[in-house]
């Protein structure tokens, strides 16, 4: 139930200070004045709104009294609520038994006691090395609240390691934030008005809203895509764009086909409407454009060089990966792995990086000639990311934990980790312009728990495990009770968690909210468990991916995805073909079990299985308000054989697709772990997965069976889609249910959004109360 603030609103221009009301508050103030909650205050014989003054207690009490006594027009709302509230860290105890204390105003020449703390991370690390010589139990370093500034790649080696009996802990002292920031923080109060000459560069309607600040010395070289800026309330702000979000918060694009001229390596052919738009720009040099041109997977970006109005050719800079070349598909071009595949390109494009585009909140422009940053209506504070890794944990720097620390503002990976038994607990990672907040390679027993990650443009945490896969020994990696929100950019194949080559990893009770791309990606894993997680508003600016995504995992089995909620996947509706999925088991991934999940209001398929076999999808609930599919069996392995069951090109398959097929990882009779694999998955060996025998026994690969049983679909058809080329593929399983929204066995009244479970519902076995963060 909410008050309709469009009823009763009035004009406020009679107040002499009406112009001082902030843009974001104007509508609310008009309503509050119109319904009598605010009547103004006497100020020197004049009645004013005084929007920037503080209200005394009596004034506030009067407003509350009027609100309680007034009668308003209410509306009922059944919109799906956002599950993740503002992240709140777990209660934190005062650390009174630390061995070393550190404070912003400390001194590295002091002993590091509570009364005389040290000042830097490096000094604390050196102190730990001394204490290790005589320590008998945990060594604890406590940081008092404050901003410690830049961490210049603090490096931990084996000399800094703890062990099982004497671990090392770096934690915060008590209340307040302990912040390490590699970014430059700019306050809106430091921005100044622009001159009349500068106003000429910007749209006349917005020039008065734009302010500037010098960033001389802050830029890392020339303006690049990695010069990201984050606002403390708006998150990532954008280089000035020609098109902005509409009233629904959706990105707006030019929907015109843009195909390359295969005879030119450096030009794109624009359609007539697009060409006219480019001709209207005052200049083209410096113009950048972005669109979903890379086979529909992620957005590509290019910088314009010049435009020829006679041929409608837009020439672009072709250094590095931006070289436009003919693709294997006739009439298309590629750049950096596949550009503008003609049948799949979504043709969504917007232009940016000209001052003429700066006309909306959350936009900026940098004049690289004068090193001046211009921001539209600056407010709060801004973190301008600068280069530099913040921390490195080298191989051997084991048994170290970090608790309650915040890492903020960087343009490279914040933490590189090559050590085992590393824990980040109740930590915050924010405002990352680089690739990963944490990247771990060849590590086991890594834990990320109770932490928050947000405002990262590419990846949250990426762990490549050093698990003993041959003997199926768990690596002990855990991701638990974390909040990942407001992350990813359309030009990256981004995700919050990526785990690779792992055995027994557990990813549970996390929330993934408002992501441009996916939430979890796993590659080549065994006995992975993904459970009790929430995925809300993911896949917003991409397609051909999933909130959970797996690839190339034919022989890596035992993975379970259970008891998760997927809702509002691709809610912006900007995708063509709706190739956005809740769970996408891609490219031969096989033997995955998917059950007990809830899918609500998705943009594509709830589950998509691409070429894999022996996947089981059962006991899921699917609530759909659009005509998307529950289950999609796409292509299948049989696309490579003819009608007689023979390979179309055996040699090409052996050398190309067969490697991607993953068979090379299956232990043979003479390999370590063969007995354990054969006992666990004898069917793999029954299929005769052997590249030399593929022509002898096609049944080994091409009879693809996937199972879908006892799923309940509401509001859409259940019939799974099986691609016509998957002529040796089928779905087995019975007991699936399909109901309209108003005739269902589960919920009270889903037609008005009331998804409370009915008392007689048959899906009580899904532990709803456990899903989400603790």
N, C-alpha and C positions, 0 to 999 in steps of 0.2 A: 504494500500500500504506500503510495507516495502522493505528495501534494502537487497539484498541477500549477506550476508557477507561471503558466501563460495566461491564467485567469486572474484578472485584477491588477495586472501590471500597469504602470502609468508613466507619463513623461516626467523627467526629473530636471529638465533644463531650467526650471524656475529657481533652483538652488544655485547660488553663484559659484560654488566649487564642484559642480557636477562633473566637469571635465577631469577632475582629479581622481574620479573613480576608475579603478583599473579595468581594462577591457574584459578580463575574465569575470569580473564581479558586476558588470553593468546590468545584465538581465536580472540578477538576483536582487540588486538594490531597487530597480524599477518595481519589482514585485513587492518587496518589503515595504516600500513607501506606499504603493497603491493599496495594499490591504491594511495599512495602518500600524505595522510593527515598528516602523521608524518614522518619526515626525520631524526630525532635525533638532538641532540644539541652538540656543541663543548664543550668538557670538558677536559682541559689539553692536547690538541692535539689529543684527542680521541673522536670519535662520540659515544654518549651513548643515551639510551632511557630515563634514569633518571626517572623510573616509580614512585618513592616515593617522588620526588620533586614537589613543587608547580609550576604551569605554570603562568608566568607573563602575564599581560593583552595583550601585543603585540603578545606573542606566541599563546595565545588562539584565538585572532582575526585572526591570520594567518591560523589556523586550520579551523575556520569557513569560511573564504574566499575561501580556497581550496575546502571545502565541497560544497559550493554554485556553484562553477565553474565546478566541476567534473561531469561526467556522470556515473551513476551507473545502474546496472541491478536491476530493481524493480519487485517484485511479488505482486499480488493482494491477499489479505487475507480476508476471510469472516467468520473467526472464531467467535463464540459467545463471545462477550466481557464480562468481569467481571463487574457487575453493581456497586459493592461497591468499590469506590476509597479509598485511605488512609483516615481513619477516621479523621475528623477535627471537633473539638468542636465548638459550636456556639460562636459568639463574646461575650466577657466577659467584663462587665464594671468595672471600678475602684471603689472599695468600700471605700468611704470616710466618711460614716456615721455609721461605726460600733461602737458598744458599747464596744467591747473588741478586742484587736489586739494580735496576736501571731506571733512570728518569731523564726527561728532556733537558732539565737544568742540572743534571749530574756532572761529574767530572771523571774522566778516565784515569786520572792519577789517584783517585780515592779508592778505598778498599772494596766498594761495592756492597756496603751494608745498607740497611733501611735508612739510617741517618745520613750516610755518605754514599749515595748510589753512583754507579757508573753512568756514562752518557751514551754509549754506542753499542751496537750489536757486536762489532768486532772485538771490543774490549771484553764484553761478556763471554764471547766464545773463547778468548784467551784465558779468562779466569776459569772456565770449565776445564780446560786442559790441565791447569794446575790442580784443581780439586779431584780430578780423576785419579791422581796418584795415591790418594788416601781414602777416597770415598768407599763406603760400604753399602750404600743404597742409592736411590734416585737422586740425581743432581737437578736442582730446580732453580731456574732463572726467571725472575718476575719483573715485567716492565710496567712502570706506572703510566697512567693515562697521559696521552699527548700525541702530537704529530712529530715523528722522528725524522721526517724528510726522506731524502733519497737513500735507497739501498743500492749500492754500487756492486752488484753481484757478490754478495756475501757467500763465500765458498766453504762448505764443510767437507773435510776429508776423513780418512780413517782415524786421524788424531783427534777428531772431534766426536767420534762415535761413542755411543753407550754400548751396553750389552744387555743380555736378558736380566741379569741381576742388578745392574746399575744403568738404567736408561737415563737419557737426558731430556729435560722438559723445559721449553721456552714458553712462558705463558704471561698473561696480563695479571696485574697485581690485584685489581678489584674492579669497582665501577669505573665507567668512562672508557673511551675507545683508545686503543693503542694502534696508531696508524703509521704505516710506512708507505710513502708516496713517491713514485718516480715521475709523476706528472706535475706540471705547473698549474697551481690553482689561481684562477682569476676571479675577483669579486665584481659583481655587476656595478658596485659603487665606484669602481675604478674606471669604468667606461666614461667617455666624454662625448659631447655633442659633435656632430660632423659639420664641416664648413659648408657654405652655400655652393662652392665649387664641387665639393664631394657629393652633394645632393644630386648634382647633375648626372652622376653615374647610375643612380638607382631610380626605380619607379617613383613618379611624383606622389602617388598615393601613400607610399610607405616611407618616404625619405625622413619624415619627422620622427619615425619610430626607431631609426637606425642610429646606433652609437658605435664608437670605435675605441680601440686600445692598441698600443704598440706591442708587437710580439718579437721585436728585434732580438735575435740570439736564441729564440725558442725553437724556430723551425729547424728540422734536421735536413739540411739541403733544400732542394726545391719543393714546392707544394706537391705532395703525393697523396695517393688514396689512403695512406696510413696515418695522415695527420688528423686523427680523430679528436673530436671535442665532445665532452659529456657535460650535461647540466645536472645539477643535484636533484632537480625535480622532473625534468623532461627526458632524462637519459641522453642518448646520442642525438646531437643536433646535426643538421644536414647542410652540405654545401648548397647554396642557393639553387633551387630547382624551378624549371619552367612550369611544372605541374605539381600540385600539392595534394594532400589528403582531402577527401571530400567530407561531408557532414557525418558520414558513418565511420570515419577513420580509415577508409580504404584508400590505398594508393591509386592514383589516377594516371593513366598512360595514354600514349598515342597508340591506337589500334590500327596500324597500317603495316602491310607486308613490306619488309626491307630485305631484299635479296642482293647478294653480291654479284658483281660482274666477274665471271671466272677468268676473263682475259686480263684482269687487272688485279695485282696483288695488294693494292693499297686503297681501294675504293669500294663504296657501297652504292648500289642503285636505290634511290629513294622513290617512293610512290609520289604522285603529283601532290596530294594533300600535305605529305611530309615535306616535300621540296618547297612548297609555298611557305610553310612555317619557318623553315631554315632561312629562306630569303628575307623574311621579315626581321631576322635578328640583325642588330646593328653591326655585329662582328662575329666571326666564326673562330678565329684563333683563340685558343683557350677553352672553347666549347667542348664539353665532354658529354657523352651520352651512355646510357645504360639500358639494357633490355635483356629479356630472356632469350638469348640468341644461341646459347651453348646447348643445343640438342634438347632444350626444355628442362635441363637439370638445374643449372644455376645461371645467374645473370652474368653477362659479359659487359665490360666497360671499355670504351675507346675514347681517345682524344681526337677531335677534329683538327684537320690541317687546313683545308680549303674546301670551297664548294663551287661546282661548275653548274650554273643555272641552265646552260644549253643542253647538257646531258643528264642533269639531275644526279650527278655523281658527287658523293661526299667523300673526300679523301681524308684518310686518317694516318696518324703516325704509325709506322710499322716496325719499330724497334722491338727487340726481345720477342715476347710471345704474341705480339699484336700483328704478326704477318698474316695476311689473308691469302690463302692458297686454295686451289681446287681440292675438293673432297672426293672420297670414293663414290659418293652419290652424285650422279650427273646433275649439273645445274646448281650445285651448292658450293659453299666455301667453308673453310675451317680456320680456326685460330685457337691455338692452345688446346688441341685435343678434339676439336669438332665444333665448328661454328655454323649456325644457321642450317641445320638439317631441314630441308624444305618441307618435309611432311610433318615435322613435329614442332617447328618454331612457333612460339605463341605470339610473336609480333608485338609485344608490349614494350614501348620505349618511352623514356623521358630524357630531356636534356637538362644539363646543370652546369654550374661553375661560371656563370656570367653575372655581373652585378645587376643587370637588368631583370634578373629573375627573383631578386630578393624582396619578397612581398608577404611573408607569412611568419608566424611564430615558429621558433625552432630552426631557423635558417641562419647561415653565416656565409661570409665571403672573405677571402684573404687577398689583399693586394701584395703580391710578392715583390713588386718594385719598391714598395715603401715599408714592407714588413708590418702591415697594419691589418688587424682583425676587425671586421665589421660584423655586428650581431644585431638581428632584428629584436627590438624590445628586450634587452638583456635584463635578467633577474636572477637572484640567488647567486650561486657560484659556479664556475666552469673549471673543469679539469682538462688541460691541454696536454695530451699524451706526448711523452718524449721517449727516445730510444733507451734501451738498457735493460738487461736481465736483472732481476732483483735478487735471486738466490739460486745457488747451485748445490745440490747434494750429490757429491761424487760417489763412485762405487766404493763401498766399505764404510761410508758414513751412516752406519745402521743404528737402529734403536734410538731415534730422535723424534720427539713429538712437539707440535706447535699448537697452543691452545689460546683462543681468544684474540688472535692478532688479525689486523686488517692490512691487506696488500692492495694498493690503489694506484691506478694511473701508470700504464707502461705501454710501449709500442713493440715489445718483444714478449716472448714467453716469460711470465712472472717467475715461475719456479721450475727449474730443471732438476729431475730426480733420477739418479742411477743407483740408489741405495735401497736396502730392504728394511722392513719394520719401521716405516715412516707413517706418522699419523698427523692429520690436520683436523682438529676438533674445535668447533665453535669459532671458526675463522671466517673472514669475509674477503672475497676477491671481487674487485669492481673496477670498471672503467679501463678495460684492456683493449688497446688497438692492435695488438699482435695476434698470434695464432692460438696460444693456449694459456690459460691461467696456470695450469700445472701440466707438465709433460714428463711422463716417466717411461724409461726404456730399460728393459731387462730386469724388472723388479718384481718382488713378491712381498706379501704381507704389507700392502699399502692400504691405508684407511683414510677416507674422507667422510667425516661424520658431523652431523649437527651444524653444518656450515651453509653459507650463502654465497652464490655467485651470480652476478648480474652485470649488465652493460659490457659484455664481451662480444666482439664482432665476429669471431670465428669459433673457437672451441673452448669448452670449459676445462675438462680434464681428460687427458689421453694417456692411457696406461698400456704399454706393450709388456706383457708378462714374461717372466722367465720360467714358466711352469714346466714341469716334467710331463709333457703330453704323452710320451710313449708309455709311461707307467701310470698315467691318469692320476697324478698326485695333485691335490688342490694347492693353489698358489696363495690362498689366504687374502685375496684382495676384496675390499668391502667399500661400498658406497651407500651410506645409510642416513636417512633423516636430513637430507639437504634440500635447500630451495634454490632452484635455477630459474631465473626469470628475466625477461626483457633482454634477449640476447640474439646474436646472429645477424648477419647481413646477407642480402640476397645473392651477392656475388661469391659467397663462400659456401662450400658444401659443409655446413656447420652443424654441430651437435653439442649438447651439454656434456655427455659422457661418451667416450669411445674406449672400448676395451678390446684388446687383440691378443691372440695366442694364449688364452687363459684357460685354466681348469678350476671350476668350482667358485667362480666369482659370484658375489651376492650384491644385487642392486635393489634396494627395497626402501619403502617409505619416503621416497623423494617426490618433489613437486617440480614439474616442468611447465612453465607458464609464459606465454607470449614469446614464442620463438619464430624466427624467420624460416628455419629449416627443421631439422629433427631434434629429438630429445636424447635417444640412446642409439649408438651404433656398436655392433659387436661383430668381429671377424675371427673365424677359425677358433671357436671356443668349444669347450666340453663342459657339461654339467653346470652351465651358467643358469642362475636363477634371477629373474626379473619379476618382482612381486610388490603389490600394495603401493604402486606409484600412481600419481595423477599427471595426466598430460592435457593441458588446457590451452587452446589457441596456439597450436603449433602449425608448422608448414604454411606460414602466412604469405610467403613471397617466393614459392618454389613449387616444383612438382617432381614426379618420378622419384619419390623418396617416401619415408614413413616416419611417424613419431618414434617408432622402434624399427630399426633397419638392420638387416644382416645380408652378407654377400659372401659367395664362394665358400660355402661350408658344407659340402656334400658329405664328408666323412666325419665331421665334427658334430657329435650328437649329444643327446642328454640335456639339451637346453630347454628350459621351461619358462614360459611367459604366462603368468597367472595373477588374477585378482588385481588388475589395474583398471583405471578409468581413463578412457580417451574421449574427450569432448571438444567440440568446436574446432575440429581439425580443418585447417584452411578456411576459417570463417569469413575471410574477406571475399571469397568467391572469385578471385582473380585468375584462377587457373583454367586453361583450356584443356578439355579432355578429362578433367578431374583426376589427374594422376597423382593424387595425394592420398596417403593411406594411414590408417592407424598403425597397423603392423605390416611391414613389407619384408617378406622372406625372399630375397632376390637371388638371381643367378645361381641356380643349382643348390641352394641351401636346403638341406634335407634333415629329416628326423627331428624336427622341432615340435614341441607340444605346446599348444595355445589353448588355455581354458580358464573359465571363471572370470573373464574380463567383461567390462561394460563399455559399449561404444555408443556415444550420443552425438547426434548432429555432425556427422563427418562430411568432408568435402569429396571424398573418393570412395575407395573400398575400405571396409573395416579391416579385412585381411586380404593381402595379395600374395599368392605363391607363384614364383616365377621359375619354372624349369626344375624345381626340386621334387623330391619324392618322399613318401613315408612321413609326411607332416600330418599332425593330428590337431583338429580344431573342434573343440567340443565344450558344451556347457557354458557358452557365452550369451550375453544379452546385448542385442543390437536395437537401439532406438533411433529411427531414421525419419527425418522430416523432409528429405529430398530423395530424388530417384537415383541414389547410388546403390552399389551392390554390397552385399555382406561379404561374399567370398569370390575371389577372382583367381582362377587357374590360368595363368598367362603363358602361352606358347607351350612350354614343356620341352623335354629333351628331343622329342620326336621331330622337331622342326628341321633337324639335320639329316633326316632319312627320307627316302622316296616311298612311293606307295607299296613297294615290295619289301620294305623294311631294311633296305641297304643304305649305307652311308653315301651321301651325295659326293663328298670329297674326303675320303678317309685320311689321306696324308695331311691335308690342311687341318682336319679335326684333331689329329694326333698332336700336331705341332702347335696348334693355336688354342682352340676351345677346350681341348682335353686338359691342358695345363690349368686353365681357369676352372675346369670341372673339379679339381681338387684331389684327383685320385693319387697323385704322387705322394700324398701324406700318409697313406694307409700302410702300416707296418706289415712287412712280409714275414714269411716263416723264419728267415735268418736275422730279422731285425729285433732290436730291444723292444720289449713290450708286446710282442706278437701274441703271446698267450693271453694276456689281459684283454687285448682288443678282441681276439677271437671269442673269448668267453663272454664278453659284454655285448658284442654286436656280430654274431655269426652270420647274420643276413648280408653284411657287407661282403663277406668272402664268398657267400653263395652266389652273389651277383658276378663274380669273376671280374672285379675291377682291375683290368690289366690292359694297358694300351696295345700290347701285342696281340691280344685275343679279342679285341673289340669287334672285328668282323665275324668272328666265329660264334659269338653269343650275344646278339643284339638284345636279347631279353634282359641282359645284365643292366642295361642303361635306360632302355626306352619304354619299358612297361612301367609307367609312372602311376603310382597309387597314392592318393592323399585322402584323408578321412575327415568328414564333417558330420558330427552327430550331436543330437540333443541341444542344439542352439535355439534360442528364442528370438525371433525378429518381430519388431513392432513398427508398423507404419510403412513398410516397403515389402517388395517381393523377396523371397529367400533364394529362389533358384540360382545356384552358383553359376558363374560364367566360366566356361571352358573354351579357350581359344581354338578356333577351327583347325589350326595347324597341329594342335596337340592330339593327333589322331591315335596315339597309344596311351593317352592319359584319361583318367576318369576319377570320379569322386565316389567313394563308398561311404555308407553310413545312413542310418534311418533315425527317426525320432525327432527331427528338426520341426520346430513350430513356427508358424507365421500368423500374425494377428494385425488387424488395423489398430490405430491408437485408441479408438473408443471401445474396442472389443478385445480385451487382453487379460491374461491370467496373473499379471504381476503388480500393476500400479493402480492407485486409487482413481486418478482421472488424468491421464497424460495429455488429453486433448487440450487442456488448459495449463499444461506444464506441471501438474501435481504428480510427481514421481515417487511419492511415498509408497513403500512396499505394502501391498495388501496382506491382511492377516493370513489369508489362505494361499498366498503365493508359494509356488513350488521351487523357488530359487533361493531359499533361506540358506543354502549351503555356501553361498558367496558371502564371505565375512566383510560386509559393507563397513562395519565400524572400525576395521583395521586399515582401511585404505587411506592413504595420505600420510602426511608427517605426523609424528607422535604429538 
